[in-house]
């Protein structure tokens, strides 16, 4: 443990003051003027030192969450296990946390996991209780200096991710740190310190002790940030993926060719969309990960004529099993299921069913999913390949032309209705006469 911190002056760290967002400036200055000590902390300091533009700015202070709430009317308190304040500036949110002290044994469960992290402490204590050294760097806006208690600057220079303290204890305190380690390896291109790496193999199974709702956010960060294929590979390498998607991992272990191809192609496509700044959604991501076990259930009944009903039963079975590991909010689970339910409807290429499918709000996502299935050779025959091409052509047509193409009998049907009505009118006239 370092007894005194290393102070890096502005002339050495080179962080331009103008790179710090205005909202972060306002929060820091208001806290400091009010008699508190406040610093930028975590990923934003790390990224500024590496020359990146931070996505978010976090603040650490000796003010309690309640005191922060009193100082900032535009803030609200969140969290129970780890209480902090969110200060909102239109679309920007500055997360403000209070310095934490080391947790006492009374605040650990029988697995060594922290269940209450609201014991407040000093700046030095806060630094030593953070997860990785590269995330325990503090920027003091009053002196334009960076404060390093844990050797984070050295690890940045080494391109190394290192847990602060004993990896065994730190992973037990919060198993999500293993997922964060993988995320930083992917995001920064850094190596994981050997001791921090070795302990993951031992404690991977402790992910099952984490509340399923909390794991949802971690999975989103891992797979929708532009390095999904790398994250997938590392999660499987460390034995972590099986505790997130156990049914999917079952078929991957068995060497199922489709499962591997389907998932890898989907994650490559996702990374490309992020790189091209195109939208990516959690619903599509989870539809991909859970389609593998759903497909396996469907394949047990190859002669079933009620494919829609079969898909629904398979979806419910897999969804219930998956909810024990990751809980999906309704805003994700509902569109995810719609993507699956629309798959058998693509076989209808004419008539009102085809028109309604094209007008469905989830059509584009479902169509992309169909293309992905075809890319992975789930539907390898020429007829199904032509089906994808046919729907691709339909989308390129103008709206009026598209409707006629989907429902070619529409205009003839309208003319025939006119002919049927005319004799009835003549009959009415003759009767009245």
KOLFI-197533 format. One record per residue (C-alpha): x negated, y, z negated; residue in three letters. Coordinates in steps of 0.02 Angstrom, whole numbers, padded with zeros to 5 digits, always signed. Example, Ala and Ser with C-alpha at 12.3 -4.5 7.8 and 13.67 -1.06 7.14 Angstrom:
<atoms>
-00615-00225-00390ala -00684-00053-00357ser 
</atoms>
This chain:
<atoms>
+00000+00000+00000unk -00065+00174+00044unk -00069+00283-00113unk -00066+00450-00023unk +00007+00485+00148unk -00087+00528+00305unk -00038+00701+00366unk -00053+00730+00554unk -00054+00912+00606unk +00031+00980+00761unk -00136+01001+00850unk -00162+00812+00835unk +00012+00740+00860unk +00059+00863+00998unk +00249+00855+00975unk +00324+01008+01062unk +00445+01093+00943unk +00564+01127+01087unk +00588+00938+01110unk +00687+00933+00948unk +00872+00958+00981unk +00961+01115+00921unk +01083+01016+00811unk +00936+00928+00725unk +00853+01097+00697unk +01010+01167+00618unk +01031+01020+00499unk +00849+01024+00444unk +00844+01212+00418unk +01009+01218+00323unk +00955+01079+00205unk +00786+01159+00175unk +00862+01332+00145unk +00983+01253+00021unk +00839+01191-00088unk +00825+01013-00022unk +00684+00925+00068unk +00732+00861+00241unk +00633+00776+00379unk +00659+00698+00549unk +00633+00511+00529unk +00630+00346+00621unk +00647+00314+00806unk +00655+00497+00857unk +00484+00534+00780unk +00413+00374+00855unk +00478+00416+01028unk +00417+00597+01019unk +00242+00534+00976unk +00249+00415+01125unk +00304+00554+01241unk +00484+00493+01263unk +00642+00595+01248unk +00739+00532+01095unk +00919+00481+01122unk +00966+00521+00942unk +00893+00620+00799unk +00902+00556+00620unk +00867+00654+00461unk +00810+00593+00290unk +00833+00704+00137unk +00838+00705-00052unk +01016+00773-00045unk +01148+00644-00087unk +01282+00602+00042unk +01409+00701-00060unk +01294+00854-00062unk +01269+00840+00126unk +01457+00833+00146unk +01477+00994+00046unk +01344+01085+00148unk +01415+01034+00317unk +01604+01050+00344unk +01578+00965+00513unk +01518+00804+00429unk +01595+00644+00365unk +01531+00505+00254unk +01521+00328+00323unk +01466+00156+00263unk +01481+00061+00101unk +01326-00048+00088unk +01224+00097+00155unk +01313+00264+00130unk +01261+00411+00238unk +01329+00566+00324unk +01366+00601+00507unk +01355+00785+00551unk +01446+00818+00714unk +01403+00953+00841unk +01528+00928+00983unk +01460+00770+01069unk +01302+00760+00963unk +01294+00672+00795unk +01150+00694+00675unk +01139+00548+00553unk +01082+00605+00381unk +01025+00475+00254unk +00968+00499+00075unk +00796+00437+00021unk +00816+00257-00037unk +00726+00170-00180unk +00679-00015-00178unk +00832-00124-00213unk +00845-00207-00383unk +00878-00394-00398unk +01055-00354-00456unk +01092-00286-00282unk +01038-00446-00191unk +01150-00595-00154unk +01096-00776-00180unk +01010-00774-00008unk +00906-00621-00054unk +01010-00508+00060unk +01040-00328+00007unk +01226-00303-00024unk +01215-00125-00093unk +01081-00004-00031unk +01137+00156-00117unk +01000+00176-00247unk +00917+00342-00211unk +00732+00379-00228unk +00585+00483-00167unk +00510+00514+00004unk +00372+00388-00028unk +00494+00255-00089unk +00601+00287+00064unk +00452+00259+00179unk +00406+00092+00100unk +00583+00024+00106unk +00604+00055+00293unk +00590-00094+00410unk +00442-00064+00528unk +00292+00049+00506unk +00322+00136+00673unk +00496+00185+00610unk +00431+00253+00443unk +00358+00415+00511unk +00425+00583+00452unk +00417+00751+00541unk +00417+00906+00431unk +00486+01052+00530unk +00419+01175+00401unk +00238+01131+00436unk +00255+01045+00607unk +00165+00895+00533unk +00196+00707+00536unk +00189+00611+00372unk +00134+00429+00373unk +00136+00321+00217unk +00134+00148+00296unk +00006+00151+00437unk +00133+00181+00573unk +00017+00294+00674unk -00114+00156+00682unk +00017+00030+00738unk +00077+00150+00873unk -00101+00161+00938unk -00114-00029+00936unk +00056-00046+01022unk +00107-00158+00878unk +00270-00186+00784unk +00238-00232+00602unk +00359-00259+00460unk +00324-00156+00304unk +00289-00274+00160unk +00309-00462+00152unk +00401-00524+00310unk +00485-00664+00212unk +00560-00542+00088unk +00606-00413+00218unk +00697-00535+00333unk +00789-00608+00184unk +00843-00433+00130unk +00917-00401+00302unk +00910-00536+00438unk +00964-00407+00568unk +00783-00347+00562unk +00740-00498+00670unk +00855-00433+00807unk +00782-00259+00788unk +00607-00331+00807unk +00658-00409+00973unk +00740-00248+01030unk +00585-00144+00995unk +00474-00272+01082unk +00582-00253+01238unk +00608-00065+01227unk +00428-00015+01191unk +00333-00158+01270unk +00241-00185+01105unk +00180-00347+01028unk +00251-00411+00863unk +00125-00429+00723unk +00082-00615+00699unk +00150-00624+00520unk +00310-00533+00569unk +00328-00650+00718unk +00297-00813+00627unk +00428-00778+00494unk +00567-00763+00625unk +00558-00948+00666unk +00584-00987+00482unk +00728-00866+00450unk +00822-00865+00616unk +00965-00964+00539unk +00997-00828+00409unk +01085-00727+00545unk +01238-00831+00503unk +01245-00738+00336unk +01274-00571+00423unk +01455-00510+00439unk +01512-00546+00619unk +01572-00367+00644unk +01397-00298+00612unk +01316-00412+00741unk +01425-00341+00880unk +01334-00174+00880unk +01164-00258+00877unk +01207-00365+01029unk +01265-00211+01125unk +01099-00123+01090unk +01002-00277+01146unk +01092-00310+01310unk +01156-00142+01374unk +00996-00040+01364unk +00906-00096+01522unk +00806-00244+01459unk +00941-00378+01444unk +00847-00517+01535unk +00693-00494+01426unk +00797-00488+01267unk +00886-00648+01318unk +00720-00737+01343unk +00647-00678+01177unk +00805-00718+01078unk +00802-00896+01143unk +00614-00908+01114unk +00634-00862+00930unk +00789-00971+00905unk +00902-00821+00873unk +01020-00834+01021unk +01100-00994+00954unk +01162-00899+00801unk +01244-00768+00911unk +01321-00878+01048unk +01311-01058+00985unk +01427-01138+01114unk +01337-01054+01258unk +01168-01108+01189unk +01230-01288+01181unk +01241-01298+01371unk +01078-01203+01396unk +00987-01331+01288unk +01062-01470+01391unk +00978-01395+01544unk +01141-01352+01630unk +01088-01272+01794unk +01240-01164+01819unk +01234-01092+01641unk +01055-01035+01659unk +01078-00965+01834unk +01242-00878+01793unk +01177-00791+01636unk +01010-00739+01710unk +01090-00667+01867unk +01217-00571+01763unk +01083-00497+01650unk +00974-00449+01798unk +01124-00362+01877unk +01158-00274+01711unk +00980-00209+01700unk +00989-00147+01879unk +01150-00053+01843unk +01073+00031+01690unk +00920+00078+01794unk +01033+00152+01928unk +01133+00243+01792unk +01292+00149+01837unk +01418+00104+01701unk +01400-00057+01603unk +01530-00122+01481unk +01530-00233+01328unk +01686-00321+01394unk +01595-00381+01550unk +01442-00431+01449unk +01541-00541+01330unk +01645-00609+01474unk +01480-00671+01547unk +01412-00749+01388unk +01572-00840+01345unk +01620-00898+01520unk +01499-01044+01509unk +01593-01137+01369unk +01761-01086+01444unk +01711-01159+01613unk +01657-01321+01529unk +01829-01339+01448unk +01915-01305+01615unk +01804-01432+01704unk +01873-01569+01591unk +02036-01558+01689unk +01981-01549+01873unk +02150-01602+01941unk +02253-01478+01841unk +02375-01378+01947unk +02413-01256+01806unk +02244-01169+01813unk +02310-01008+01737unk +02378-01096+01584unk +02219-01199+01570unk +02112-01042+01571unk +02218-00963+01435unk +02204-01114+01321unk +02016-01123+01349unk +01997-00937+01318unk +02089-00945+01152unk +01987-01095+01093unk +01820-01015+01135unk +01872-00843+01068unk +01920-00915+00899unk +01756-01010+00885unk +01653-00859+00938unk +01739-00741+00813unk +01653-00836+00672unk +01487-00769+00737unk +01524-00602+00820unk +01685-00506+00796unk +01743-00410+00949unk +01850-00253+00933unk +02013-00257+01032unk +01947-00124+01151unk +01822-00257+01207unk +01915-00421+01185unk +02070-00370+01283unk +01983-00315+01445unk +01864-00463+01427unk +02010-00584+01431unk +02090-00492+01578unk +01931-00519+01679unk +01949-00706+01651unk +02137-00714+01677unk +02124-00627+01846unk +02001-00754+01919unk +02129-00881+01986unk +02232-00740+02063unk +02100-00703+02195unk +02160-00852+02295unk +02317-00754+02341unk +02266-00658+02496unk +02437-00601+02555unk +02601-00543+02484unk +02650-00447+02329unk +02532-00547+02217unk +02382-00487+02317unk +02444-00307+02312unk +02470-00312+02124unk +02298-00387+02096unk +02216-00249+02197unk +02309-00118+02096unk +02265-00197+01928unk +02157-00080+01820unk +02035-00222+01788unk +02022-00274+01971unk +01847-00208+02003unk +01772-00291+01848unk +01861-00455+01890unk +01800-00446+02070unk +01620-00416+02013unk +01640-00567+01900unk +01700-00671+02048unk +01547-00617+02148unk +01435-00666+02004unk +01513-00839+01995unk +01483-00858+02180unk +01302-00800+02164unk +01272-00933+02032unk +01349-01067+02145unk +01494-01102+02029unk +01604-01094+02184unk +01480-01151+02316unk +01588-01205+02462unk +01605-01097+02617unk +01790-01066+02587unk +01757-00979+02421unk +01612-00880+02493unk +01731-00819+02628unk +01854-00773+02491unk +01728-00652+02417unk +01694-00579+02588unk +01880-00561+02622unk +01910-00461+02463unk +01756-00357+02500unk +01830-00312+02669unk +01999-00269+02594unk +01919-00141+02478unk +01836-00053+02625unk +02003-00018+02711unk +02107+00140+02694unk +02252+00123+02572unk +02393+00111+02702unk +02292-00008+02811unk +02247-00110+02657unk +02428-00134+02605unk +02477-00189+02780unk +02329-00307+02782unk +02380-00386+02617unk +02564-00392+02661unk +02578-00402+02852unk +02760-00455+02848unk +02811-00298+02754unk +02861-00191+02904unk +02949-00335+02992unk +03041-00373+02832unk +03102-00194+02820unk +03167-00201+03000unk +03258-00364+02969unk +03343-00290+02816unk +03408-00148+02926unk +03482-00273+03051unk +03571-00368+02911unk +03649-00210+02842unk +03716-00150+03011unk +03844-00291+03042unk +03913-00265+02866unk +03941-00081+02902unk +04030-00121+03067unk +04138-00246+02975unk +04189-00116+02846unk +04234+00007+02982unk +04344-00119+03073unk +04435-00169+02914unk +04472+00012+02869unk +04535+00042+03044unk 
</atoms>
